[in-house]
Amino acid sequence: MSPAERELRGLLVASLAGSAVDYRRFLERLGSHLRAYYKGKLVRSGRADTEAEELVQETLMVIHTRRHTYDVTQPVTPWIHAIARYKLIDHLRHTRSAAANVPVEDAGVLLVQGDHVAAESSLDVERLLALLPLKMRNAIRSTKVDGLSTAEAAARSGMSETAIKVSVHRGLKALAKRVGGTVR
């Protein structure tokens, strides 16, 4: 577990137990990580990094209103990352920017750097997905990019839920092998 993960998780857990001081610290620390994350993503998407502050505030509001859904037995980074990523995609969609320009990342990117350094990413979603067969590409796009459930993705594609799950798993595994990563 990274030091940033440990700190944020500890602050959130303490705040859920009633510590207002820890909750304020949690939001402050998280705000700087989110700011760096959004600035990096917006710039690489051809957008102005000035839009980052609005996204930071929206994300902090979602986290504030949904903090009761956080499972204290789990790492906080993936939970935060999912919220931040969906806020970014929603923002790009609502501002008529292509979600295809959102670089691929993992939850660790969110906590890797401080506010002064933009997160780095060299591959974007569409370039990676283009490496896959159509069935896998569509399954991953539906579930991982568009945020559909397996059932919704199956209905959209005419495939079974099992076929969607298998296609996503195999597709992610193929991409991980191609870029030198691992899939659990």
LOLO-852026 format. One record per residue: residue number from 1; x negated, y, z negated of N, C-alpha, C in turn. Coordinates in Angstrom, 1 decimal. Last residue first. Example, Ala and Ser with C-alpha at 12.3 -4.5 7.8 and 13.67 -1.06 7.14 Angstrom:
+-----+--------+--------+--------+--------+--------+--------+--------+--------+--------+
!   k !   n_xx !   n_yy !   n_zz !  ca_xx !  ca_yy !  ca_zz !   c_xx !   c_yy !   c_zz !
+-----+--------+--------+--------+--------+--------+--------+--------+--------+--------+
!   2 !  -12.8 !   -2.2 !   -7.1 !  -13.7 !   -1.1 !   -7.1 !  -12.9 !    0.0 !   -7.9 !
!   1 !  -13.2 !   -5.7 !   -7.8 !  -12.3 !   -4.5 !   -7.8 !  -13.2 !   -3.3 !   -7.8 !
+-----+--------+--------+--------+--------+--------+--------+--------+--------+--------+
END
This chain:
+-----+--------+--------+--------+--------+--------+--------+--------+--------+--------+
!   k !   n_xx !   n_yy !   n_zz !  ca_xx !  ca_yy !  ca_zz !   c_xx !   c_yy !   c_zz !
+-----+--------+--------+--------+--------+--------+--------+--------+--------+--------+
! 184 !    5.3 !   -9.0 !   13.2 !    5.7 !   -9.9 !   12.2 !    7.0 !  -10.6 !   12.5 !
! 183 !    2.8 !   -8.4 !   15.6 !    4.3 !   -8.3 !   15.3 !    4.6 !   -9.4 !   14.2 !
! 182 !    0.0 !   -6.4 !   16.2 !    0.6 !   -7.6 !   15.7 !    2.0 !   -7.3 !   15.5 !
! 181 !   -1.9 !   -5.0 !   19.0 !   -1.3 !   -5.0 !   17.7 !   -0.8 !   -6.3 !   17.3 !
! 180 !   -2.8 !   -4.7 !   21.6 !   -3.7 !   -5.1 !   20.6 !   -3.2 !   -5.1 !   19.2 !
! 179 !   -1.1 !   -4.2 !   23.7 !   -1.8 !   -3.0 !   23.1 !   -2.7 !   -3.4 !   21.9 !
! 178 !   -0.3 !   -6.8 !   24.3 !   -0.8 !   -6.0 !   25.3 !   -1.6 !   -4.8 !   24.8 !
! 177 !    0.8 !   -7.6 !   21.9 !   -0.3 !   -8.4 !   22.5 !   -1.0 !   -7.5 !   23.5 !
! 176 !    2.9 !   -5.9 !   21.8 !    1.9 !   -5.9 !   20.7 !    0.7 !   -6.5 !   21.2 !
! 175 !    4.4 !   -6.7 !   24.0 !    3.9 !   -5.3 !   23.9 !    2.7 !   -5.3 !   22.9 !
! 174 !    5.2 !   -9.3 !   23.2 !    4.4 !   -9.1 !   24.4 !    3.7 !   -7.7 !   24.4 !
! 173 !    6.7 !   -8.7 !   20.9 !    5.5 !   -9.5 !   20.8 !    4.6 !   -9.3 !   22.0 !
! 172 !    8.7 !   -7.3 !   22.0 !    7.8 !   -6.6 !   21.1 !    6.5 !   -7.4 !   20.9 !
! 171 !    9.8 !   -9.4 !   23.6 !    9.4 !   -8.2 !   24.2 !    8.4 !   -7.4 !   23.3 !
! 170 !   10.6 !  -11.3 !   21.6 !    9.6 !  -11.6 !   22.6 !    9.0 !  -10.4 !   23.3 !
! 169 !   12.5 !   -9.7 !   20.2 !   11.4 !  -10.3 !   19.5 !   10.2 !  -10.6 !   20.5 !
! 168 !   14.3 !   -9.0 !   22.2 !   13.6 !   -8.0 !   21.5 !   12.4 !   -8.6 !   20.8 !
! 167 !   15.2 !  -11.6 !   23.0 !   14.5 !  -10.7 !   24.0 !   13.8 !   -9.6 !   23.3 !
! 166 !   16.3 !  -12.6 !   20.7 !   15.2 !  -13.3 !   21.3 !   14.4 !  -12.3 !   22.2 !
! 165 !   18.4 !  -10.7 !   20.4 !   17.4 !  -10.9 !   19.3 !   16.2 !  -11.5 !   19.9 !
! 164 !   19.9 !  -11.2 !   22.8 !   19.3 !   -9.9 !   22.5 !   18.2 !  -10.0 !   21.5 !
! 163 !   20.6 !  -13.9 !   22.4 !   19.7 !  -13.5 !   23.5 !   19.1 !  -12.1 !   23.3 !
! 162 !   22.3 !  -13.5 !   20.2 !   21.1 !  -14.3 !   20.0 !   20.1 !  -14.0 !   21.2 !
! 161 !   24.4 !  -12.1 !   21.3 !   23.6 !  -11.5 !   20.3 !   22.3 !  -12.2 !   20.1 !
! 160 !   24.4 !  -12.5 !   24.9 !   24.8 !  -12.9 !   23.6 !   23.9 !  -12.2 !   22.6 !
! 159 !   25.0 !   -9.8 !   27.3 !   24.2 !  -10.9 !   26.8 !   24.8 !  -11.3 !   25.4 !
! 158 !   26.1 !   -7.6 !   28.2 !   26.8 !   -8.8 !   28.6 !   26.0 !  -10.0 !   28.2 !
! 157 !   25.2 !   -5.1 !   27.3 !   24.4 !   -5.8 !   28.4 !   25.1 !   -7.1 !   28.9 !
! 156 !   27.0 !   -4.2 !   25.4 !   26.6 !   -3.3 !   26.5 !   26.0 !   -4.1 !   27.7 !
! 155 !   27.2 !   -6.4 !   23.7 !   28.4 !   -6.0 !   24.4 !   28.0 !   -5.1 !   25.6 !
! 154 !   24.5 !   -6.3 !   22.7 !   25.0 !   -7.5 !   23.4 !   26.3 !   -7.2 !   24.3 !
! 153 !   24.5 !   -3.9 !   21.4 !   23.6 !   -4.1 !   22.5 !   24.1 !   -5.3 !   23.4 !
! 152 !   26.4 !   -4.4 !   19.4 !   26.6 !   -3.4 !   20.4 !   25.8 !   -3.5 !   21.6 !
! 151 !   25.0 !   -6.5 !   18.0 !   26.3 !   -6.7 !   18.6 !   26.7 !   -5.7 !   19.7 !
! 150 !   22.7 !   -5.1 !   17.1 !   22.6 !   -6.3 !   18.0 !   23.9 !   -6.6 !   18.7 !
! 149 !   23.4 !   -1.6 !   17.3 !   23.3 !   -2.8 !   16.6 !   23.1 !   -4.0 !   17.6 !
! 148 !   21.3 !    1.0 !   18.8 !   22.5 !    0.2 !   18.7 !   22.3 !   -1.1 !   17.9 !
! 147 !   19.2 !    2.8 !   19.1 !   19.7 !    2.6 !   17.8 !   21.0 !    1.8 !   17.7 !
! 146 !   17.8 !    3.4 !   21.4 !   19.2 !    4.0 !   21.3 !   19.8 !    3.7 !   19.9 !
! 145 !   15.4 !    2.0 !   20.7 !   15.4 !    3.4 !   21.1 !   16.8 !    4.1 !   20.9 !
! 144 !   16.2 !   -0.5 !   19.7 !   15.1 !    0.2 !   19.1 !   15.0 !    1.7 !   19.4 !
! 143 !   18.4 !   -1.5 !   21.3 !   18.3 !   -1.7 !   19.8 !   17.3 !   -0.7 !   19.1 !
! 142 !   18.0 !   -0.7 !   24.0 !   19.3 !   -0.5 !   23.3 !   19.2 !   -0.6 !   21.8 !
! 141 !   15.3 !   -1.2 !   24.4 !   15.8 !    0.1 !   24.6 !   17.1 !    0.3 !   23.8 !
! 140 !   15.3 !   -4.0 !   24.1 !   14.5 !   -3.2 !   23.2 !   15.0 !   -1.7 !   23.3 !
! 139 !   17.0 !   -4.8 !   26.2 !   17.3 !   -5.2 !   24.8 !   16.6 !   -4.3 !   23.8 !
! 138 !   15.7 !   -3.7 !   28.5 !   17.0 !   -3.2 !   28.1 !   17.4 !   -3.6 !   26.7 !
! 137 !   13.3 !   -5.3 !   28.4 !   13.2 !   -3.8 !   28.3 !   14.6 !   -3.2 !   27.9 !
! 136 !   14.2 !   -7.9 !   28.7 !   13.6 !   -7.5 !   27.5 !   13.6 !   -6.0 !   27.3 !
! 135 !   15.3 !   -7.6 !   31.3 !   16.1 !   -8.1 !   30.2 !   15.5 !   -7.7 !   28.9 !
! 134 !   13.1 !   -6.7 !   32.9 !   14.3 !   -5.9 !   32.7 !   15.1 !   -6.3 !   31.5 !
! 133 !    9.8 !   -7.3 !   31.5 !   10.9 !   -7.7 !   32.4 !   12.2 !   -6.9 !   32.0 !
! 132 !    7.6 !   -4.6 !   30.7 !    8.4 !   -5.7 !   30.4 !    9.4 !   -6.1 !   31.5 !
! 131 !    6.4 !   -2.2 !   31.2 !    5.5 !   -3.4 !   31.3 !    6.3 !   -4.7 !   31.2 !
! 130 !    8.2 !   -0.2 !   30.6 !    8.0 !   -0.6 !   32.0 !    7.2 !   -1.8 !   32.3 !
! 129 !    7.7 !    0.2 !   27.9 !    8.9 !   -0.6 !   28.3 !    8.8 !   -1.1 !   29.8 !
! 128 !    5.5 !    2.0 !   28.1 !    5.4 !    0.6 !   27.5 !    6.5 !   -0.3 !   28.0 !
! 127 !    6.7 !    4.2 !   29.3 !    5.5 !    3.5 !   29.9 !    5.3 !    2.2 !   29.3 !
! 126 !    8.7 !    4.8 !   27.4 !    9.1 !    4.3 !   28.8 !    7.9 !    3.7 !   29.5 !
! 125 !    7.3 !    5.6 !   25.1 !    8.2 !    4.5 !   25.1 !    8.4 !    3.9 !   26.5 !
! 124 !    3.8 !    6.3 !   25.5 !    5.2 !    6.7 !   25.3 !    6.1 !    5.5 !   25.5 !
! 123 !    0.7 !    6.4 !   23.9 !    1.6 !    5.7 !   24.8 !    3.0 !    6.2 !   24.5 !
! 122 !   -0.8 !    7.8 !   22.0 !   -1.2 !    7.9 !   23.4 !   -0.2 !    7.2 !   24.4 !
! 121 !   -0.6 !   10.0 !   19.2 !    0.0 !    8.8 !   19.9 !   -0.4 !    8.9 !   21.4 !
! 120 !   -1.2 !   11.4 !   16.0 !   -1.6 !   11.1 !   17.4 !   -0.9 !    9.9 !   17.9 !
! 119 !    0.2 !   14.2 !   14.2 !    0.1 !   12.8 !   14.4 !   -0.3 !   12.5 !   15.8 !
! 118 !   -1.6 !   17.2 !   13.6 !   -0.5 !   16.5 !   14.3 !   -0.8 !   15.0 !   14.4 !
! 117 !   -2.5 !   18.7 !   10.6 !   -3.0 !   17.9 !   11.7 !   -1.8 !   17.1 !   12.3 !
! 116 !   -1.5 !   20.0 !    8.5 !   -2.4 !   20.8 !    9.4 !   -2.8 !   20.0 !   10.6 !
! 115 !    0.0 !   18.3 !    6.8 !    0.7 !   19.3 !    7.6 !   -0.2 !   20.0 !    8.7 !
! 114 !   -1.8 !   15.1 !    7.0 !   -1.1 !   16.2 !    6.3 !   -0.5 !   17.2 !    7.3 !
! 113 !   -1.3 !   11.7 !    8.1 !   -1.9 !   13.0 !    8.1 !   -1.1 !   14.1 !    7.4 !
! 112 !    0.0 !    9.3 !    7.6 !   -1.4 !    9.3 !    7.8 !   -2.0 !   10.7 !    7.7 !
! 111 !    2.7 !    9.1 !    7.3 !    2.0 !    9.4 !    6.1 !    0.5 !    9.5 !    6.3 !
! 110 !    3.6 !    8.5 !    9.9 !    4.3 !    9.6 !    9.1 !    3.4 !   10.0 !    7.9 !
! 109 !    2.3 !    6.3 !   10.7 !    1.9 !    7.6 !   11.3 !    2.5 !    8.7 !   10.4 !
! 108 !    3.6 !    4.1 !    9.6 !    2.4 !    4.6 !    9.0 !    1.9 !    6.0 !    9.5 !
! 107 !    5.6 !    3.3 !   11.3 !    6.0 !    4.1 !   10.1 !    4.7 !    4.7 !    9.4 !
! 106 !    4.4 !    3.9 !   14.6 !    4.9 !    3.0 !   13.5 !    5.1 !    3.9 !   12.3 !
! 105 !    5.5 !    4.9 !   17.9 !    4.8 !    5.1 !   16.6 !    5.2 !    4.0 !   15.6 !
! 104 !    5.6 !    6.2 !   21.1 !    5.8 !    5.1 !   20.2 !    4.9 !    5.3 !   19.0 !
! 103 !    6.9 !    9.5 !   21.8 !    5.8 !    8.5 !   21.7 !    6.2 !    7.4 !   20.8 !
! 102 !    9.5 !   10.5 !   23.8 !    9.2 !   10.3 !   22.4 !    8.1 !    9.2 !   22.3 !
! 101 !   10.3 !   10.7 !   26.3 !    9.1 !   11.4 !   26.0 !    8.7 !   11.2 !   24.6 !
! 100 !   12.8 !    9.6 !   26.5 !   11.7 !    8.8 !   27.1 !   10.3 !    9.5 !   26.7 !
!  99 !   14.6 !   11.4 !   25.7 !   14.1 !   10.5 !   24.7 !   12.9 !    9.7 !   25.2 !
!  98 !   14.5 !   14.5 !   27.2 !   14.6 !   13.1 !   27.4 !   13.9 !   12.4 !   26.3 !
!  97 !   16.6 !   17.1 !   26.0 !   15.2 !   16.6 !   26.3 !   15.3 !   15.1 !   26.4 !
!  96 !   18.9 !   18.4 !   25.1 !   18.7 !   18.0 !   26.5 !   17.3 !   17.7 !   26.9 !
!  95 !   19.4 !   18.6 !   22.6 !   18.8 !   19.8 !   23.2 !   18.3 !   19.4 !   24.6 !
!  94 !   20.4 !   16.2 !   21.9 !   21.3 !   17.3 !   21.8 !   20.7 !   18.6 !   22.4 !
!  93 !   18.1 !   14.6 !   22.2 !   19.3 !   14.4 !   23.0 !   20.1 !   15.6 !   23.0 !
!  92 !   16.4 !   15.7 !   20.2 !   16.0 !   15.7 !   21.6 !   17.2 !   15.5 !   22.6 !
!  91 !   17.9 !   15.1 !   17.9 !   17.6 !   16.5 !   18.3 !   17.2 !   16.6 !   19.7 !
!  90 !   18.0 !   12.3 !   18.0 !   19.2 !   13.1 !   18.1 !   18.9 !   14.5 !   18.5 !
!  89 !   15.2 !   11.8 !   17.7 !   15.9 !   11.4 !   18.9 !   17.2 !   12.1 !   19.1 !
!  88 !   14.8 !   12.9 !   15.1 !   14.1 !   13.4 !   16.2 !   14.8 !   13.1 !   17.5 !
!  87 !   16.5 !   11.3 !   13.5 !   16.8 !   12.8 !   13.6 !   16.1 !   13.4 !   14.8 !
!  86 !   15.3 !    8.9 !   13.9 !   16.6 !    9.1 !   14.4 !   17.0 !   10.5 !   14.5 !
!  85 !   12.8 !    9.4 !   12.6 !   12.8 !    9.0 !   14.0 !   14.2 !    9.3 !   14.6 !
!  84 !   13.7 !    9.9 !    9.9 !   13.0 !   10.9 !   10.7 !   13.0 !   10.6 !   12.2 !
!  83 !   14.8 !    7.3 !    9.3 !   15.6 !    8.6 !    9.2 !   15.0 !    9.6 !   10.1 !
!  82 !   12.6 !    5.7 !    9.5 !   13.8 !    5.4 !   10.3 !   14.7 !    6.7 !   10.4 !
!  81 !   10.8 !    6.8 !    7.6 !   10.5 !    6.8 !    9.1 !   11.7 !    6.6 !    9.9 !
!  80 !   12.1 !    6.2 !    5.2 !   11.9 !    7.6 !    5.6 !   11.7 !    7.7 !    7.1 !
!  79 !   11.8 !    3.4 !    5.4 !   13.1 !    4.0 !    5.2 !   13.1 !    5.5 !    5.6 !
!  78 !    9.0 !    3.0 !    5.5 !    9.9 !    2.6 !    6.6 !   11.3 !    3.2 !    6.6 !
!  77 !    8.2 !    4.2 !    3.0 !    7.8 !    4.7 !    4.3 !    8.7 !    4.3 !    5.4 !
!  76 !    8.9 !    2.8 !    0.7 !    9.7 !    4.0 !    1.1 !    9.4 !    4.5 !    2.5 !
!  75 !    9.2 !   -0.7 !    0.2 !    8.4 !    0.5 !    0.5 !    9.3 !    1.6 !    1.0 !
!  74 !   11.7 !   -2.0 !   -2.2 !   11.1 !   -1.9 !   -0.9 !   10.2 !   -0.7 !   -0.7 !
!  73 !   13.1 !   -1.7 !   -4.5 !   12.2 !   -2.9 !   -4.4 !   11.4 !   -2.9 !   -3.1 !
!  72 !   14.9 !    0.3 !   -4.2 !   13.6 !    0.6 !   -4.9 !   12.7 !   -0.6 !   -4.9 !
!  71 !   16.5 !    1.2 !   -1.4 !   16.2 !    0.0 !   -2.2 !   14.9 !    0.1 !   -2.9 !
!  70 !   18.5 !    4.0 !   -0.9 !   17.1 !    3.4 !   -0.9 !   17.0 !    2.3 !   -1.9 !
!  69 !   20.9 !    5.1 !   -1.3 !   20.9 !    3.9 !   -0.5 !   19.5 !    3.2 !   -0.4 !
!  68 !   20.6 !    7.5 !   -2.6 !   21.1 !    6.4 !   -3.4 !   21.1 !    5.0 !   -2.6 !
!  67 !   19.8 !    9.2 !   -0.6 !   18.7 !    8.6 !   -1.5 !   19.3 !    7.5 !   -2.3 !
!  66 !   21.4 !   10.6 !    1.1 !   21.4 !    9.1 !    1.2 !   20.4 !    8.5 !    0.3 !
!  65 !   21.1 !   13.3 !    0.7 !   22.4 !   12.7 !    0.5 !   22.5 !   11.2 !    0.6 !
!  64 !   18.3 !   13.5 !    1.0 !   18.9 !   13.9 !   -0.2 !   20.3 !   13.3 !   -0.4 !
!  63 !   18.0 !   12.7 !    3.6 !   17.3 !   11.9 !    2.6 !   18.0 !   12.2 !    1.2 !
!  62 !   19.4 !   14.7 !    4.9 !   19.8 !   13.4 !    5.0 !   19.2 !   12.5 !    3.9 !
!  61 !   17.7 !   16.9 !    4.1 !   19.1 !   16.9 !    3.7 !   19.7 !   15.5 !    3.8 !
!  60 !   15.3 !   16.2 !    5.4 !   15.4 !   16.3 !    3.9 !   16.8 !   16.3 !    3.4 !
!  59 !   16.2 !   16.5 !    8.0 !   15.8 !   15.2 !    7.5 !   15.8 !   15.2 !    6.0 !
!  58 !   16.7 !   19.2 !    8.2 !   17.8 !   18.3 !    8.4 !   17.5 !   16.9 !    7.8 !
!  57 !   14.1 !   20.2 !    7.7 !   15.2 !   20.6 !    6.8 !   16.4 !   19.6 !    6.9 !
!  56 !   12.7 !   19.2 !    9.9 !   12.3 !   18.9 !    8.5 !   13.5 !   19.1 !    7.5 !
!  55 !   14.1 !   20.4 !   12.0 !   14.1 !   19.0 !   11.8 !   13.7 !   18.5 !   10.4 !
!  54 !   13.3 !   23.1 !   11.6 !   14.7 !   22.7 !   11.5 !   14.9 !   21.2 !   11.3 !
!  53 !   10.5 !   22.8 !   11.9 !   11.1 !   23.2 !   10.6 !   12.6 !   22.9 !   10.5 !
!  52 !   10.1 !   22.2 !   14.6 !    9.9 !   21.2 !   13.6 !   10.5 !   21.6 !   12.3 !
!  51 !   10.3 !   24.1 !   16.5 !   11.5 !   23.3 !   16.2 !   11.4 !   22.4 !   15.1 !
!  50 !    7.8 !   24.9 !   16.9 !    8.6 !   25.7 !   16.0 !    9.9 !   25.1 !   15.7 !
!  49 !    6.5 !   23.5 !   18.8 !    6.4 !   23.0 !   17.5 !    7.2 !   23.8 !   16.5 !
!  48 !    8.4 !   23.1 !   21.8 !    7.7 !   24.0 !   20.9 !    7.7 !   23.4 !   19.5 !
!  47 !    7.9 !   20.2 !   23.9 !    8.7 !   21.2 !   23.2 !    7.8 !   22.0 !   22.3 !
!  46 !    6.8 !   18.1 !   25.1 !    6.9 !   19.3 !   25.9 !    7.7 !   20.3 !   25.2 !
!  45 !    6.3 !   16.0 !   23.5 !    7.5 !   15.9 !   24.2 !    7.7 !   17.2 !   25.1 !
!  44 !    4.1 !   16.8 !   22.0 !    3.9 !   15.8 !   23.1 !    5.1 !   15.6 !   23.9 !
!  43 !    5.4 !   18.6 !   20.3 !    4.4 !   19.1 !   21.3 !    4.2 !   18.1 !   22.4 !
!  42 !    7.0 !   16.8 !   18.9 !    7.6 !   17.9 !   19.7 !    6.7 !   18.4 !   20.7 !
!  41 !    5.2 !   15.2 !   17.5 !    6.1 !   14.6 !   18.4 !    6.7 !   15.7 !   19.4 !
!  40 !    3.8 !   17.2 !   15.9 !    3.1 !   16.3 !   16.9 !    4.0 !   15.7 !   17.9 !
!  39 !    5.9 !   18.2 !   14.4 !    5.1 !   19.1 !   15.2 !    4.4 !   18.3 !   16.3 !
!  38 !    6.8 !   15.9 !   13.0 !    7.6 !   16.5 !   14.0 !    6.9 !   17.4 !   14.9 !
!  37 !    4.5 !   15.3 !   11.3 !    5.1 !   14.3 !   12.2 !    5.9 !   15.0 !   13.3 !
!  36 !    4.2 !   17.7 !    9.9 !    3.2 !   17.3 !   10.8 !    3.7 !   16.3 !   11.8 !
!  35 !    6.7 !   17.6 !    8.5 !    6.4 !   18.8 !    9.3 !    5.3 !   18.4 !   10.3 !
!  34 !    6.5 !   15.3 !    7.0 !    7.5 !   15.4 !    8.0 !    7.2 !   16.5 !    9.0 !
!  33 !    4.5 !   16.1 !    5.2 !    4.3 !   14.9 !    6.1 !    5.3 !   15.0 !    7.3 !
!  32 !    5.8 !   18.2 !    3.9 !    4.5 !   18.4 !    4.6 !    4.2 !   17.3 !    5.6 !
!  31 !    8.0 !   16.9 !    2.7 !    8.2 !   18.0 !    3.7 !    6.9 !   18.2 !    4.5 !
!  30 !    6.9 !   15.2 !    0.8 !    7.5 !   14.6 !    2.0 !    7.7 !   15.7 !    3.1 !
!  29 !    6.1 !   17.0 !   -1.1 !    5.1 !   16.2 !   -0.4 !    5.7 !   15.6 !    0.9 !
!  28 !    8.7 !   18.1 !   -1.8 !    7.6 !   19.0 !   -1.3 !    6.5 !   18.2 !   -0.5 !
!  27 !   10.2 !   15.9 !   -2.6 !   10.6 !   16.7 !   -1.4 !    9.5 !   17.6 !   -0.9 !
!  26 !    8.6 !   15.1 !   -4.8 !    8.8 !   14.2 !   -3.7 !    9.2 !   15.0 !   -2.5 !
!  25 !    8.9 !   17.3 !   -6.5 !    7.5 !   17.0 !   -6.0 !    7.7 !   16.1 !   -4.8 !
!  24 !   11.6 !   17.1 !   -7.0 !   11.1 !   18.3 !   -6.4 !    9.7 !   18.0 !   -5.8 !
!  23 !   11.6 !   14.6 !   -8.4 !   12.3 !   14.8 !   -7.1 !   11.9 !   16.0 !   -6.4 !
!  22 !   10.1 !   15.2 !  -10.6 !    9.6 !   14.3 !   -9.7 !   10.3 !   14.4 !   -8.3 !
!  21 !   11.9 !   17.0 !  -11.8 !   10.6 !   17.4 !  -11.5 !   10.0 !   16.5 !  -10.5 !
!  20 !   14.1 !   15.3 !  -12.4 !   14.3 !   16.4 !  -11.4 !   12.9 !   17.0 !  -11.0 !
!  19 !   14.5 !   12.1 !  -13.0 !   13.5 !   13.1 !  -13.1 !   13.6 !   14.2 !  -12.0 !
!  18 !   16.3 !    9.9 !  -12.7 !   16.7 !   11.1 !  -13.4 !   15.7 !   12.2 !  -13.5 !
!  17 !   15.7 !    7.8 !  -11.2 !   15.9 !    7.5 !  -12.7 !   16.3 !    8.8 !  -13.4 !
!  16 !   15.1 !    8.9 !   -8.9 !   16.4 !    8.2 !   -9.0 !   16.7 !    7.8 !  -10.4 !
!  15 !   12.6 !    9.9 !   -9.6 !   13.7 !   10.9 !   -9.4 !   15.0 !   10.2 !   -9.4 !
!  14 !   11.1 !    7.6 !   -9.6 !   11.3 !    8.4 !  -10.9 !   12.4 !    9.3 !  -10.7 !
!  13 !   11.3 !    6.9 !   -6.9 !   11.9 !    6.0 !   -7.9 !   12.1 !    6.7 !   -9.2 !
!  12 !   10.0 !    9.1 !   -5.8 !   11.4 !    8.9 !   -5.5 !   12.0 !    8.0 !   -6.5 !
!  11 !    7.4 !    8.8 !   -6.9 !    8.2 !   10.0 !   -7.1 !    9.6 !    9.8 !   -6.8 !
!  10 !    6.7 !    6.3 !   -5.8 !    6.7 !    6.5 !   -7.3 !    7.6 !    7.7 !   -7.6 !
!   9 !    6.7 !    6.8 !   -3.1 !    7.6 !    5.8 !   -3.7 !    7.8 !    6.0 !   -5.2 !
!   8 !    4.7 !    8.7 !   -2.9 !    6.1 !    9.0 !   -2.5 !    7.0 !    8.1 !   -3.1 !
!   7 !    2.4 !    7.2 !   -3.9 !    2.9 !    8.4 !   -4.5 !    4.3 !    8.8 !   -4.2 !
!   6 !    2.3 !    5.0 !   -2.1 !    2.5 !    4.8 !   -3.6 !    3.0 !    6.0 !   -4.2 !
!   5 !    2.0 !    6.3 !    0.3 !    3.2 !    5.5 !    0.1 !    3.4 !    5.3 !   -1.4 !
!   4 !   -0.5 !    7.5 !   -0.2 !    0.6 !    8.3 !    0.1 !    1.9 !    7.6 !   -0.1 !
!   3 !   -2.2 !    5.2 !   -0.5 !   -2.0 !    6.1 !   -1.6 !   -0.7 !    7.0 !   -1.4 !
!   2 !   -0.6 !    2.2 !    0.9 !   -1.5 !    3.4 !    1.0 !   -1.2 !    4.3 !   -0.2 !
!   1 !   -0.9 !   -1.2 !    0.0 !    0.0 !    0.0 !    0.0 !   -0.9 !    1.2 !    0.0 !
+-----+--------+--------+--------+--------+--------+--------+--------+--------+--------+
END
